[in-house]
Amino acid sequence: MTEQNIQKAIIVGVQLQRDNDFEYSMLELRNLAAACYIDVVDELTQKSDRINPTHYIGTGKIVELRALLDAHETETVIFNNELSPSQIRNLEKELQCVVKDRTILILDIFAERAKTREAQLQVEVARLQYTLPRLVGLRASLGRQGGGGGAGLSNKGSGETKLELDRRRIEERITALQAELEKLVANRQNQRKQRQKNEIPVVCLVGYTNTGKSSLMNALLETFDPDTTKQVFAKDMLFATLETSVRSIDMPDNKSFLLTDTVGFVSKLPHHLIKAFRSTLEEVTEADLLLHIVDYAHEDYGQLVAVTNETLKELGADGIPTVYVYNKCDMTDHPYPEVTDNSVYMSVKEKSGVTELVELVRGKIFNNYVTREIIIPYDQGRLVSYFNEHAHVISTSYEEEGTRMKLECDLAHYDKYRKDFVEVES
């Protein structure tokens, strides 16, 4: 994007009592603006017991803000919270500038990043749901137009008529989009049911946006299949990945699991987006294990962890077993690779710690595996093929009674045909 196309803006935030994360949320607002190609030229903050219900900030700060707009010759202000329709209307009237809030920034980023049809539909629904109650503010000037001789309800102004038409069109559009979304969601739910039927463990990557989830997925894919062409898009940017990607990780000992990459989280993720992306985020709630990826080089990584855990709680996924993956250790002084309890310190960039992570994951999702020695009668030869495909066969020999196999496999697979073979006492 050329320099003249980069928009300038001032960011504004209100720090409420006991809001210890305020400084970080303002820094994050700068990053969100940068992701929308907006250059933040100044910042205005106010400490208050509450957010002003009419203008978000007090009248004195309004005067300060107008002076800053003039000084920087900019016509855009971005507020750190979601603004109500009346706040947007009042602020635009007072400041005579473009007023944006945190929610619309995130929606704009999602709109640009969405690639699949489902993601595009989800983002459009969220944007329209955000826009609908704010049409009055957007149409304030039209609403003041007279419609002939009177201003009563019996003779509506053209602006009011336009507003009603816009509202109706948006509502119809939302209904149509949601109907199309339901078909796509139903298709994905069928795929999910099929995966559950196949009893393949599901491991889900979660974490703050831009912590390295997609890069880790690619590293795992390349570890077990160097010739893979199934890598996912990964880039050092906010919300690089909006699509849910599912890949099978097939290990040499006939163990495999499905790895799911999801949209990254951010503080104050708009409820419109959580609602629109709920079907996508449901992938998280049905996982057997979560890999919580943390940008360990971030100066406030603890806050990133807290935001992700809060979002997981909102989704009802806070009870799922979790392994914490502290990534980007190559940018810190912490030794790596290192494993402590349910945590792995690693560098995805250097592919250092991948083996240690896989071993930890293996111990979590394959803990129902048993090692047994069995004899399969020759008339049950199909079971030899079955266990060669579904188990880790340690040794095979042929005896008078049948095929002797020492194997490691899922207890469910073992119990499924227990009546058709003889278990050898160890």
VEXLO-726886 format. One record per residue (C-alpha): residue number from 1; residue in three letters; x, z, y. Coordinates in steps of 0.2 Angstrom, whole numbers, plus 5000, padded with zeros to 4 digits. Layout:
<rs>
+-------+-------+------+------+------+
| vexgu | mivex |   xx |   zz |   yy |
+-------+-------+------+------+------+
|   NUM |   ALA |    X |    Z |    Y |
...
+-------+-------+------+------+------+
</rs>
This chain:
<rs>
+-------+-------+------+------+------+
| vexgu | mivex |   xx |   zz |   yy |
+-------+-------+------+------+------+
|     1 |   MET | 5000 | 5000 | 5000 |
|     2 |   THR | 5007 | 4995 | 5017 |
|     3 |   GLU | 5011 | 5008 | 5030 |
|     4 |   GLN | 4997 | 5002 | 5042 |
|     5 |   ASN | 4984 | 5005 | 5028 |
|     6 |   ILE | 4989 | 5023 | 5025 |
|     7 |   GLN | 4976 | 5034 | 5033 |
|     8 |   LYS | 4981 | 5049 | 5043 |
|     9 |   ALA | 4971 | 5065 | 5042 |
|    10 |   ILE | 4971 | 5084 | 5046 |
|    11 |   ILE | 4966 | 5096 | 5032 |
|    12 |   VAL | 4956 | 5112 | 5036 |
|    13 |   GLY | 4953 | 5127 | 5025 |
|    14 |   VAL | 4945 | 5144 | 5026 |
|    15 |   GLN | 4954 | 5159 | 5018 |
|    16 |   LEU | 4941 | 5172 | 5012 |
|    17 |   GLN | 4945 | 5190 | 5008 |
|    18 |   ARG | 4954 | 5192 | 4991 |
|    19 |   ASP | 4957 | 5174 | 4990 |
|    20 |   ASN | 4975 | 5175 | 4984 |
|    21 |   ASP | 4976 | 5157 | 4979 |
|    22 |   PHE | 4972 | 5150 | 4996 |
|    23 |   GLU | 4990 | 5143 | 5000 |
|    24 |   TYR | 4991 | 5134 | 4983 |
|    25 |   SER | 4973 | 5126 | 4985 |
|    26 |   MET | 4979 | 5119 | 5002 |
|    27 |   LEU | 4995 | 5112 | 4994 |
|    28 |   GLU | 4984 | 5104 | 4981 |
|    29 |   LEU | 4972 | 5097 | 4994 |
|    30 |   ARG | 4988 | 5089 | 5002 |
|    31 |   ASN | 4992 | 5081 | 4985 |
|    32 |   LEU | 4974 | 5075 | 4982 |
|    33 |   ALA | 4975 | 5067 | 4999 |
|    34 |   ALA | 4991 | 5059 | 4995 |
|    35 |   ALA | 4983 | 5052 | 4979 |
|    36 |   CYS | 4970 | 5044 | 4990 |
|    37 |   TYR | 4984 | 5036 | 5001 |
|    38 |   ILE | 4980 | 5048 | 5015 |
|    39 |   ASP | 4995 | 5055 | 5025 |
|    40 |   VAL | 4991 | 5073 | 5030 |
|    41 |   VAL | 4998 | 5075 | 5048 |
|    42 |   ASP | 4993 | 5093 | 5052 |
|    43 |   GLU | 4984 | 5108 | 5045 |
|    44 |   LEU | 4971 | 5120 | 5052 |
|    45 |   THR | 4966 | 5137 | 5043 |
|    46 |   GLN | 4955 | 5151 | 5047 |
|    47 |   LYS | 4954 | 5169 | 5039 |
|    48 |   SER | 4936 | 5174 | 5038 |
|    49 |   ASP | 4924 | 5185 | 5028 |
|    50 |   ARG | 4913 | 5170 | 5025 |
|    51 |   ILE | 4912 | 5152 | 5027 |
|    52 |   ASN | 4902 | 5147 | 5043 |
|    53 |   PRO | 4885 | 5140 | 5036 |
|    54 |   THR | 4883 | 5127 | 5050 |
|    55 |   HIS | 4900 | 5121 | 5053 |
|    56 |   TYR | 4911 | 5128 | 5039 |
|    57 |   ILE | 4923 | 5135 | 5053 |
|    58 |   GLY | 4920 | 5145 | 5069 |
|    59 |   THR | 4916 | 5137 | 5086 |
|    60 |   GLY | 4934 | 5142 | 5092 |
|    61 |   LYS | 4942 | 5132 | 5078 |
|    62 |   ILE | 4931 | 5117 | 5081 |
|    63 |   VAL | 4939 | 5116 | 5099 |
|    64 |   GLU | 4956 | 5118 | 5091 |
|    65 |   LEU | 4952 | 5104 | 5078 |
|    66 |   ARG | 4946 | 5092 | 5091 |
|    67 |   ALA | 4962 | 5095 | 5101 |
|    68 |   LEU | 4973 | 5092 | 5085 |
|    69 |   LEU | 4963 | 5075 | 5082 |
|    70 |   ASP | 4967 | 5069 | 5099 |
|    71 |   ALA | 4985 | 5075 | 5098 |
|    72 |   HIS | 4988 | 5066 | 5082 |
|    73 |   GLU | 4977 | 5051 | 5086 |
|    74 |   THR | 4968 | 5052 | 5070 |
|    75 |   GLU | 4949 | 5051 | 5066 |
|    76 |   THR | 4948 | 5059 | 5049 |
|    77 |   VAL | 4947 | 5078 | 5044 |
|    78 |   ILE | 4947 | 5084 | 5026 |
|    79 |   PHE | 4940 | 5101 | 5021 |
|    80 |   ASN | 4945 | 5112 | 5007 |
|    81 |   ASN | 4928 | 5115 | 5000 |
|    82 |   GLU | 4913 | 5105 | 4996 |
|    83 |   LEU | 4903 | 5104 | 5012 |
|    84 |   SER | 4884 | 5104 | 5013 |
|    85 |   PRO | 4874 | 5090 | 5020 |
|    86 |   SER | 4870 | 5100 | 5036 |
|    87 |   GLN | 4889 | 5105 | 5038 |
|    88 |   ILE | 4894 | 5086 | 5037 |
|    89 |   ARG | 4881 | 5081 | 5049 |
|    90 |   ASN | 4885 | 5095 | 5062 |
|    91 |   LEU | 4904 | 5092 | 5060 |
|    92 |   GLU | 4903 | 5074 | 5063 |
|    93 |   LYS | 4892 | 5077 | 5078 |
|    94 |   GLU | 4904 | 5089 | 5086 |
|    95 |   LEU | 4920 | 5081 | 5081 |
|    96 |   GLN | 4915 | 5062 | 5082 |
|    97 |   CYS | 4926 | 5058 | 5067 |
|    98 |   VAL | 4926 | 5055 | 5048 |
|    99 |   VAL | 4922 | 5071 | 5039 |
|   100 |   LYS | 4928 | 5072 | 5020 |
|   101 |   ASP | 4928 | 5086 | 5008 |
|   102 |   ARG | 4938 | 5091 | 4993 |
|   103 |   THR | 4924 | 5084 | 4981 |
|   104 |   ILE | 4924 | 5067 | 4988 |
|   105 |   LEU | 4943 | 5066 | 4987 |
|   106 |   ILE | 4943 | 5069 | 4969 |
|   107 |   LEU | 4928 | 5057 | 4966 |
|   108 |   ASP | 4938 | 5044 | 4975 |
|   109 |   ILE | 4953 | 5047 | 4964 |
|   110 |   PHE | 4942 | 5046 | 4948 |
|   111 |   ALA | 4934 | 5030 | 4954 |
|   112 |   GLU | 4951 | 5022 | 4956 |
|   113 |   ARG | 4958 | 5028 | 4940 |
|   114 |   ALA | 4943 | 5025 | 4929 |
|   115 |   LYS | 4946 | 5010 | 4917 |
|   116 |   THR | 4934 | 5011 | 4902 |
|   117 |   ARG | 4916 | 5007 | 4905 |
|   118 |   GLU | 4911 | 5025 | 4900 |
|   119 |   ALA | 4923 | 5033 | 4913 |
|   120 |   GLN | 4917 | 5021 | 4926 |
|   121 |   LEU | 4899 | 5025 | 4923 |
|   122 |   GLN | 4902 | 5044 | 4923 |
|   123 |   VAL | 4911 | 5043 | 4940 |
|   124 |   GLU | 4898 | 5032 | 4948 |
|   125 |   VAL | 4884 | 5044 | 4942 |
|   126 |   ALA | 4894 | 5059 | 4949 |
|   127 |   ARG | 4897 | 5050 | 4966 |
|   128 |   LEU | 4879 | 5045 | 4967 |
|   129 |   GLN | 4873 | 5063 | 4963 |
|   130 |   TYR | 4885 | 5069 | 4977 |
|   131 |   THR | 4879 | 5056 | 4989 |
|   132 |   LEU | 4860 | 5059 | 4987 |
|   133 |   PRO | 4857 | 5075 | 4996 |
|   134 |   ARG | 4869 | 5069 | 5010 |
|   135 |   LEU | 4860 | 5054 | 5015 |
|   136 |   VAL | 4851 | 5063 | 5029 |
|   137 |   GLY | 4868 | 5066 | 5037 |
|   138 |   LEU | 4874 | 5048 | 5034 |
|   139 |   ARG | 4857 | 5041 | 5041 |
|   140 |   ALA | 4855 | 5053 | 5056 |
|   141 |   SER | 4858 | 5040 | 5069 |
|   142 |   LEU | 4845 | 5028 | 5060 |
|   143 |   GLY | 4832 | 5043 | 5059 |
|   144 |   ARG | 4832 | 5044 | 5078 |
|   145 |   GLN | 4825 | 5026 | 5080 |
|   146 |   GLY | 4807 | 5025 | 5085 |
|   147 |   GLY | 4795 | 5015 | 5075 |
|   148 |   GLY | 4783 | 5009 | 5088 |
|   149 |   GLY | 4772 | 5020 | 5099 |
|   150 |   GLY | 4774 | 5037 | 5091 |
|   151 |   ALA | 4785 | 5049 | 5082 |
|   152 |   GLY | 4772 | 5057 | 5070 |
|   153 |   LEU | 4772 | 5056 | 5051 |
|   154 |   SER | 4759 | 5042 | 5052 |
|   155 |   ASN | 4772 | 5030 | 5060 |
|   156 |   LYS | 4789 | 5033 | 5053 |
|   157 |   GLY | 4804 | 5027 | 5061 |
|   158 |   SER | 4814 | 5013 | 5053 |
|   159 |   GLY | 4828 | 5025 | 5050 |
|   160 |   GLU | 4817 | 5036 | 5040 |
|   161 |   THR | 4810 | 5021 | 5030 |
|   162 |   LYS | 4828 | 5015 | 5026 |
|   163 |   LEU | 4833 | 5033 | 5021 |
|   164 |   GLU | 4818 | 5033 | 5008 |
|   165 |   LEU | 4823 | 5016 | 5002 |
|   166 |   ASP | 4841 | 5022 | 4999 |
|   167 |   ARG | 4836 | 5038 | 4991 |
|   168 |   ARG | 4824 | 5028 | 4979 |
|   169 |   ARG | 4838 | 5015 | 4975 |
|   170 |   ILE | 4850 | 5029 | 4971 |
|   171 |   GLU | 4838 | 5038 | 4960 |
|   172 |   GLU | 4834 | 5022 | 4951 |
|   173 |   ARG | 4853 | 5018 | 4949 |
|   174 |   ILE | 4857 | 5035 | 4942 |
|   175 |   THR | 4843 | 5034 | 4929 |
|   176 |   ALA | 4849 | 5017 | 4924 |
|   177 |   LEU | 4867 | 5022 | 4923 |
|   178 |   GLN | 4862 | 5038 | 4913 |
|   179 |   ALA | 4853 | 5028 | 4900 |
|   180 |   GLU | 4868 | 5016 | 4898 |
|   181 |   LEU | 4879 | 5032 | 4896 |
|   182 |   GLU | 4868 | 5040 | 4883 |
|   183 |   LYS | 4871 | 5025 | 4872 |
|   184 |   LEU | 4890 | 5026 | 4874 |
|   185 |   VAL | 4889 | 5045 | 4871 |
|   186 |   ALA | 4879 | 5043 | 4855 |
|   187 |   ASN | 4891 | 5030 | 4848 |
|   188 |   ARG | 4906 | 5042 | 4852 |
|   189 |   GLN | 4896 | 5057 | 4844 |
|   190 |   ASN | 4894 | 5046 | 4828 |
|   191 |   GLN | 4913 | 5043 | 4828 |
|   192 |   ARG | 4915 | 5062 | 4830 |
|   193 |   LYS | 4903 | 5066 | 4815 |
|   194 |   GLN | 4913 | 5053 | 4805 |
|   195 |   ARG | 4929 | 5062 | 4809 |
|   196 |   GLN | 4922 | 5079 | 4804 |
|   197 |   LYS | 4915 | 5072 | 4788 |
|   198 |   ASN | 4933 | 5066 | 4784 |
|   199 |   GLU | 4938 | 5084 | 4786 |
|   200 |   ILE | 4953 | 5079 | 4797 |
|   201 |   PRO | 4959 | 5093 | 4808 |
|   202 |   VAL | 4958 | 5089 | 4827 |
|   203 |   VAL | 4971 | 5094 | 4839 |
|   204 |   CYS | 4966 | 5093 | 4858 |
|   205 |   LEU | 4978 | 5091 | 4872 |
|   206 |   VAL | 4972 | 5101 | 4887 |
|   207 |   GLY | 4980 | 5106 | 4904 |
|   208 |   TYR | 4981 | 5104 | 4922 |
|   209 |   THR | 4982 | 5086 | 4928 |
|   210 |   ASN | 5000 | 5078 | 4928 |
|   211 |   THR | 5008 | 5091 | 4917 |
|   212 |   GLY | 5013 | 5078 | 4903 |
|   213 |   LYS | 4999 | 5077 | 4891 |
|   214 |   SER | 4999 | 5059 | 4889 |
|   215 |   SER | 5018 | 5058 | 4888 |
|   216 |   LEU | 5017 | 5071 | 4874 |
|   217 |   MET | 5004 | 5061 | 4864 |
|   218 |   ASN | 5016 | 5046 | 4866 |
|   219 |   ALA | 5031 | 5056 | 4860 |
|   220 |   LEU | 5021 | 5062 | 4845 |
|   221 |   LEU | 5016 | 5045 | 4840 |
|   222 |   GLU | 5033 | 5038 | 4842 |
|   223 |   THR | 5041 | 5052 | 4831 |
|   224 |   PHE | 5030 | 5048 | 4816 |
|   225 |   ASP | 5029 | 5029 | 4819 |
|   226 |   PRO | 5043 | 5022 | 4829 |
|   227 |   ASP | 5035 | 5005 | 4829 |
|   228 |   THR | 5018 | 5011 | 4836 |
|   229 |   THR | 5009 | 5000 | 4848 |
|   230 |   LYS | 4996 | 5013 | 4851 |
|   231 |   GLN | 5004 | 5023 | 4866 |
|   232 |   VAL | 4992 | 5029 | 4880 |
|   233 |   PHE | 4995 | 5026 | 4898 |
|   234 |   ALA | 5006 | 5039 | 4906 |
|   235 |   LYS | 5012 | 5041 | 4924 |
|   236 |   ASP | 5018 | 5054 | 4936 |
|   237 |   MET | 5002 | 5055 | 4946 |
|   238 |   LEU | 4986 | 5065 | 4948 |
|   239 |   PHE | 4973 | 5060 | 4935 |
|   240 |   ALA | 4982 | 5046 | 4928 |
|   241 |   THR | 4971 | 5047 | 4912 |
|   242 |   LEU | 4952 | 5049 | 4913 |
|   243 |   GLU | 4948 | 5041 | 4896 |
|   244 |   THR | 4948 | 5052 | 4881 |
|   245 |   SER | 4961 | 5044 | 4868 |
|   246 |   VAL | 4961 | 5049 | 4850 |
|   247 |   ARG | 4976 | 5044 | 4839 |
|   248 |   SER | 4980 | 5049 | 4821 |
|   249 |   ILE | 4996 | 5057 | 4818 |
|   250 |   ASP | 5002 | 5054 | 4800 |
|   251 |   MET | 5016 | 5064 | 4793 |
|   252 |   PRO | 5027 | 5059 | 4779 |
|   253 |   ASP | 5019 | 5073 | 4767 |
|   254 |   ASN | 5002 | 5065 | 4767 |
|   255 |   LYS | 4996 | 5077 | 4780 |
|   256 |   SER | 4988 | 5070 | 4795 |
|   257 |   PHE | 4978 | 5076 | 4811 |
|   258 |   LEU | 4969 | 5068 | 4825 |
|   259 |   LEU | 4977 | 5071 | 4842 |
|   260 |   THR | 4965 | 5070 | 4857 |
|   261 |   ASP | 4970 | 5067 | 4875 |
|   262 |   THR | 4958 | 5072 | 4888 |
|   263 |   VAL | 4955 | 5072 | 4907 |
|   264 |   GLY | 4967 | 5084 | 4916 |
|   265 |   PHE | 4959 | 5099 | 4926 |
|   266 |   VAL | 4961 | 5104 | 4944 |
|   267 |   SER | 4955 | 5119 | 4954 |
|   268 |   LYS | 4937 | 5118 | 4960 |
|   269 |   LEU | 4934 | 5103 | 4949 |
|   270 |   PRO | 4917 | 5096 | 4956 |
|   271 |   HIS | 4902 | 5102 | 4946 |
|   272 |   HIS | 4896 | 5084 | 4948 |
|   273 |   LEU | 4911 | 5078 | 4938 |
|   274 |   ILE | 4910 | 5092 | 4925 |
|   275 |   LYS | 4892 | 5087 | 4922 |
|   276 |   ALA | 4896 | 5068 | 4922 |
|   277 |   PHE | 4911 | 5071 | 4910 |
|   278 |   ARG | 4903 | 5084 | 4899 |
|   279 |   SER | 4901 | 5072 | 4885 |
|   280 |   THR | 4920 | 5067 | 4886 |
|   281 |   LEU | 4925 | 5085 | 4888 |
|   282 |   GLU | 4915 | 5090 | 4873 |
|   283 |   GLU | 4929 | 5083 | 4863 |
|   284 |   VAL | 4938 | 5099 | 4868 |
|   285 |   THR | 4925 | 5111 | 4861 |
|   286 |   GLU | 4925 | 5104 | 4844 |
|   287 |   ALA | 4944 | 5104 | 4841 |
|   288 |   ASP | 4952 | 5115 | 4828 |
|   289 |   LEU | 4967 | 5118 | 4839 |
|   290 |   LEU | 4971 | 5116 | 4858 |
|   291 |   LEU | 4988 | 5112 | 4864 |
|   292 |   HIS | 4988 | 5119 | 4882 |
|   293 |   ILE | 5002 | 5109 | 4891 |
|   294 |   VAL | 5010 | 5118 | 4906 |
|   295 |   ASP | 5021 | 5111 | 4919 |
|   296 |   TYR | 5034 | 5125 | 4918 |
|   297 |   ALA | 5045 | 5117 | 4932 |
|   298 |   HIS | 5030 | 5120 | 4944 |
|   299 |   GLU | 5033 | 5134 | 4956 |
|   300 |   ASP | 5016 | 5141 | 4953 |
|   301 |   TYR | 5013 | 5136 | 4935 |
|   302 |   GLY | 5004 | 5153 | 4931 |
|   303 |   GLN | 4990 | 5147 | 4943 |
|   304 |   LEU | 4989 | 5130 | 4934 |
|   305 |   VAL | 4987 | 5140 | 4918 |
|   306 |   ALA | 4973 | 5151 | 4925 |
|   307 |   VAL | 4963 | 5136 | 4932 |
|   308 |   THR | 4964 | 5127 | 4915 |
|   309 |   ASN | 4958 | 5143 | 4906 |
|   310 |   GLU | 4944 | 5145 | 4918 |
|   311 |   THR | 4938 | 5127 | 4915 |
|   312 |   LEU | 4940 | 5129 | 4896 |
|   313 |   LYS | 4929 | 5145 | 4898 |
|   314 |   GLU | 4916 | 5135 | 4908 |
|   315 |   LEU | 4916 | 5122 | 4894 |
|   316 |   GLY | 4914 | 5136 | 4880 |
|   317 |   ALA | 4931 | 5132 | 4873 |
|   318 |   ASP | 4940 | 5148 | 4877 |
|   319 |   GLY | 4938 | 5154 | 4859 |
|   320 |   ILE | 4948 | 5140 | 4851 |
|   321 |   PRO | 4966 | 5144 | 4844 |
|   322 |   THR | 4978 | 5139 | 4857 |
|   323 |   VAL | 4997 | 5134 | 4857 |
|   324 |   TYR | 5005 | 5135 | 4874 |
|   325 |   VAL | 5017 | 5120 | 4877 |
|   326 |   TYR | 5029 | 5124 | 4892 |
|   327 |   ASN | 5034 | 5106 | 4897 |
|   328 |   LYS | 5048 | 5100 | 4909 |
|   329 |   CYS | 5060 | 5114 | 4904 |
|   330 |   ASP | 5074 | 5101 | 4908 |
|   331 |   MET | 5070 | 5105 | 4926 |
|   332 |   THR | 5072 | 5124 | 4924 |
|   333 |   ASP | 5085 | 5136 | 4918 |
|   334 |   HIS | 5075 | 5141 | 4903 |
|   335 |   PRO | 5083 | 5137 | 4886 |
|   336 |   TYR | 5074 | 5124 | 4876 |
|   337 |   PRO | 5069 | 5120 | 4863 |
|   338 |   GLU | 5062 | 5137 | 4859 |
|   339 |   VAL | 5048 | 5144 | 4850 |
|   340 |   THR | 5040 | 5161 | 4853 |
|   341 |   ASP | 5024 | 5167 | 4844 |
|   342 |   ASN | 5011 | 5154 | 4850 |
|   343 |   SER | 5022 | 5146 | 4863 |
|   344 |   VAL | 5035 | 5131 | 4863 |
|   345 |   TYR | 5047 | 5128 | 4877 |
|   346 |   MET | 5052 | 5110 | 4877 |
|   347 |   SER | 5055 | 5094 | 4887 |
|   348 |   VAL | 5044 | 5079 | 4882 |
|   349 |   LYS | 5055 | 5068 | 4893 |
|   350 |   GLU | 5070 | 5071 | 4882 |
|   351 |   LYS | 5059 | 5073 | 4867 |
|   352 |   SER | 5067 | 5090 | 4864 |
|   353 |   GLY | 5056 | 5102 | 4855 |
|   354 |   VAL | 5044 | 5089 | 4847 |
|   355 |   THR | 5049 | 5094 | 4830 |
|   356 |   GLU | 5047 | 5113 | 4834 |
|   357 |   LEU | 5030 | 5109 | 4841 |
|   358 |   VAL | 5025 | 5100 | 4826 |
|   359 |   GLU | 5030 | 5114 | 4814 |
|   360 |   LEU | 5020 | 5126 | 4824 |
|   361 |   VAL | 5005 | 5115 | 4824 |
|   362 |   ARG | 5007 | 5112 | 4805 |
|   363 |   GLY | 5007 | 5131 | 4802 |
|   364 |   LYS | 4991 | 5133 | 4812 |
|   365 |   ILE | 4980 | 5118 | 4806 |
|   366 |   PHE | 4986 | 5117 | 4788 |
|   367 |   ASN | 4985 | 5136 | 4784 |
|   368 |   ASN | 4972 | 5132 | 4771 |
|   369 |   TYR | 4984 | 5122 | 4760 |
|   370 |   VAL | 4989 | 5128 | 4743 |
|   371 |   THR | 5003 | 5124 | 4731 |
|   372 |   ARG | 4998 | 5121 | 4713 |
|   373 |   GLU | 5003 | 5114 | 4697 |
|   374 |   ILE | 4990 | 5105 | 4687 |
|   375 |   ILE | 4987 | 5093 | 4672 |
|   376 |   ILE | 4975 | 5079 | 4674 |
|   377 |   PRO | 4969 | 5072 | 4658 |
|   378 |   TYR | 4972 | 5053 | 4655 |
|   379 |   ASP | 4954 | 5049 | 4656 |
|   380 |   GLN | 4953 | 5056 | 4674 |
|   381 |   GLY | 4967 | 5044 | 4680 |
|   382 |   ARG | 4957 | 5042 | 4696 |
|   383 |   LEU | 4962 | 5059 | 4701 |
|   384 |   VAL | 4980 | 5055 | 4701 |
|   385 |   SER | 4977 | 5041 | 4714 |
|   386 |   TYR | 4966 | 5053 | 4724 |
|   387 |   PHE | 4980 | 5067 | 4725 |
|   388 |   ASN | 4993 | 5054 | 4728 |
|   389 |   GLU | 4983 | 5049 | 4743 |
|   390 |   HIS | 4977 | 5066 | 4749 |
|   391 |   ALA | 4990 | 5078 | 4744 |
|   392 |   HIS | 5009 | 5081 | 4746 |
|   393 |   VAL | 5015 | 5077 | 4728 |
|   394 |   ILE | 5031 | 5087 | 4724 |
|   395 |   SER | 5033 | 5081 | 4706 |
|   396 |   THR | 5025 | 5071 | 4693 |
|   397 |   SER | 5028 | 5070 | 4674 |
|   398 |   TYR | 5019 | 5064 | 4659 |
|   399 |   GLU | 5014 | 5075 | 4644 |
|   400 |   GLU | 5004 | 5074 | 4629 |
|   401 |   GLU | 4988 | 5082 | 4637 |
|   402 |   GLY | 4989 | 5071 | 4653 |
|   403 |   THR | 4999 | 5069 | 4670 |
|   404 |   ARG | 5007 | 5085 | 4676 |
|   405 |   MET | 5008 | 5086 | 4695 |
|   406 |   LYS | 5015 | 5099 | 4706 |
|   407 |   LEU | 5007 | 5097 | 4723 |
|   408 |   GLU | 5002 | 5104 | 4740 |
|   409 |   CYS | 4985 | 5100 | 4746 |
|   410 |   ASP | 4970 | 5106 | 4756 |
|   411 |   LEU | 4960 | 5119 | 4746 |
|   412 |   ALA | 4944 | 5110 | 4749 |
|   413 |   HIS | 4952 | 5094 | 4741 |
|   414 |   TYR | 4958 | 5105 | 4727 |
|   415 |   ASP | 4942 | 5114 | 4723 |
|   416 |   LYS | 4932 | 5097 | 4724 |
|   417 |   TYR | 4938 | 5092 | 4707 |
|   418 |   ARG | 4944 | 5108 | 4700 |
|   419 |   LYS | 4933 | 5106 | 4684 |
|   420 |   ASP | 4941 | 5089 | 4680 |
|   421 |   PHE | 4959 | 5095 | 4678 |
|   422 |   VAL | 4968 | 5110 | 4670 |
|   423 |   GLU | 4977 | 5122 | 4682 |
|   424 |   VAL | 4995 | 5127 | 4675 |
|   425 |   GLU | 4998 | 5146 | 4676 |
|   426 |   SER | 5014 | 5149 | 4686 |
+-------+-------+------+------+------+
</rs>
